[in-house]
């Protein structure tokens, strides 16, 4: 522990400052040997090590929530909006309506239509609405594809 | 389908505008980034925005990324910066440190409660949930530099060197921050055990 107790013997204070690094496998051989030697003869510091290990494991065991599945599609749309190498034009709009996020990606591709994105499974309801149209402009055929994603969060 | 290629190889493919590599990196690292950012800013909607922004920055930096450090270190450097910037904005309120959460009880009490900890069956769900809440509360009350250190170490499994690279501080500072953070977690655990 970093905040030293003035009542602790110096040897205990020195060892306790290293207990975290000992648990983390971050001590070199000499330091580890020194701490181990102290622990072998000090029940109070061994108890402290047990407590510290329990605390560390409790933090390790905390849930690691994942973001909503729809984020994958939002990113895909955002990336598509940034990749405009002259093959197609991308327009992207997004708005929040209550607990729902709607965003619209419109691609205008000369002479070809893009493939549709896949759909995710999961606890988030994700709806993709796609509209396509085409028209002749000059000598080229323009395909317009509009995709609307609707995300509804499932209350936990 | 899960992609087993290392992060760095995926990043090299991403540098060639491979969107599938980007998708694979996102799927692999989204949980770590989101849970880290969520516990830093304590706001789920904001954490979503920041996580998305973090991966967008990866995408935008794909041509300039140099594999001098592990991809994960680089990724968490971006995530940390976004979280800290968000914390500076006035809308996020950090709960004040509980005055009773400090070094806490020492000596005989610590020894006594350790006996209870050792006796506790970690599989008992109710007990685990109660301790989890105590740890969450203690994390929530910590200064950001302590919280990030303990999350990166204990939740994400990063080494002291990696955490130092992410936080831009010496390894010795990482060690002291971890010690300080764990002192608070330890005190919270003792308080919880006393209340049980």
Interface residues (C-beta under 8 A of the other chain):
Chain A: X1 X2 X3 X5 X7 X8 X17 X20 X21 X24 X26 X43 X44 X47 X48 X50 X51 X52 X54 X55 X56 X57 X58 X59 X60 X61 X62 X63 X64 X65 X66 X67 X68 X71 X72 X74 X75 X76 X78 X79 X82 X83
Chain B: X17 X19 X22 X23 X26 X27 X30 X31 X32 X34 X35 X38 X47 X48 X51 X52 X55 X56 X59 X60 X102 X103 X106 X107 X110 X111 X113 X114 X117 X118 X122 X128 X131 X132 X134 X135 X136 X139 X150 X151 X153 X154 X155 X159 X160 X175 X176 X178 X179 X180 X182 X183 X185 X186 X189 X190
